[in-house]
Amino acid sequence: IAQALIRYIHNELRCLCLFATHYHQCCELEQELKALKNFHFEAITDGTNIAFTHKLKAGHTNHSHALYIAKRAGIPQSVLDD
């Protein structure tokens, strides 16, 4: 659904849009859709902790911080392990 929505916004609505997703497969659409540009917010990690610099950087990242953020939000470890 995310990829279809990105294509629809790009091809049909043709408007400026900020589309936030954790689906890394969507980053590949930049090669297909000429007006699409990937950006990410910089994060610095030491392997255990993450510091978000709040700097917008061009391109996509292959790193997902979802488990770290979920843990910090108090999600039970049993849920994270599943």
KEPA-386301 format. One record per residue (C-alpha): residue number from 1; chain; x, y, z. Coordinates in Angstrom, 2 decimals. Layout:
! KEPA-386301
   pos   unit        c1        c2        c3
   NUM      A         X         Y         Z
...
This chain:
! KEPA-386301
   pos   unit        c1        c2        c3
     1      A      0.00      0.00      0.00
     2      A      2.83      2.42      0.83
     3      A      4.44      2.02     -2.60
     4      A      1.10      2.36     -4.38
     5      A      0.34      5.53     -2.42
     6      A      3.74      7.03     -3.26
     7      A      3.19      6.27     -6.96
     8      A     -0.30      7.81     -6.82
     9      A      0.95     11.01     -5.16
    10      A      3.84     11.24     -7.63
    11      A      1.98     10.39    -10.83
    12      A     -1.57     11.60    -10.21
    13      A     -1.54     14.36     -7.60
    14      A      1.89     15.64     -8.60
    15      A      2.18     17.64     -5.40
    16      A      4.91     18.25     -2.86
    17      A      4.57     15.66     -0.13
    18      A      6.52     14.56      2.91
    19      A      6.03     10.80      3.15
    20      A      7.53      9.18      6.23
    21      A      7.89      5.41      6.34
    22      A     10.12      2.73      7.79
    23      A      9.66      0.52      4.71
    24      A     13.09      0.47      3.11
    25      A     11.62     -0.99     -0.10
    26      A     10.02      2.39     -0.77
    27      A     13.47      3.95     -1.12
    28      A     13.99      2.02     -4.34
    29      A     11.20      4.03     -5.97
    30      A     13.60      6.96     -6.35
    31      A     15.12      5.10     -9.31
    32      A     11.70      4.74    -10.95
    33      A     10.00      8.07    -10.15
    34      A     11.94     11.05    -11.48
    35      A     10.57     13.66     -9.06
    36      A     10.98     11.50     -5.94
    37      A     13.88     12.30     -3.61
    38      A     14.82     10.32     -0.52
    39      A     15.92     12.00      2.69
    40      A     16.54     10.79      6.21
    41      A     17.25     12.26      9.61
    42      A     20.79     11.67     10.79
    43      A     21.31      9.43     13.80
    44      A     24.54      8.60     15.56
    45      A     24.84      5.26     17.33
    46      A     27.50      3.50     19.35
    47      A     25.76      0.15     18.94
    48      A     23.80      0.51     22.18
    49      A     22.46      4.05     22.23
    50      A     21.19      6.39     19.54
    51      A     21.43     10.16     19.34
    52      A     19.21     11.87     16.80
    53      A     20.89     15.02     15.45
    54      A     17.69     16.34     13.79
    55      A     19.72     17.04     10.63
    56      A     17.97     16.25      7.36
    57      A     20.33     14.41      5.00
    58      A     19.92     13.59      1.32
    59      A     19.50      9.93      0.41
    60      A     18.10      7.01      2.32
    61      A     19.53      4.96      5.15
    62      A     19.64      1.21      5.54
    63      A     19.44      1.46      9.31
    64      A     16.23      0.96     11.24
    65      A     16.01      2.20     14.79
    66      A     12.50      0.84     15.41
    67      A     13.49     -1.74     18.04
    68      A     15.59      0.78     19.96
    69      A     12.74      3.31     19.95
    70      A     10.18      0.67     20.94
    71      A     12.38     -0.39     23.85
    72      A     12.78      3.24     24.96
    73      A      8.99      3.64     24.72
    74      A      8.54      0.82     27.23
    75      A      7.35     -1.94     24.92
    76      A      7.85     -5.24     26.82
    77      A     10.94     -7.21     25.83
    78      A      8.75    -10.27     25.14
    79      A      6.99     -8.29     22.38
    80      A     10.31     -7.13     20.92
    81      A     11.65    -10.68     20.94
    82      A      8.61    -12.07     19.07
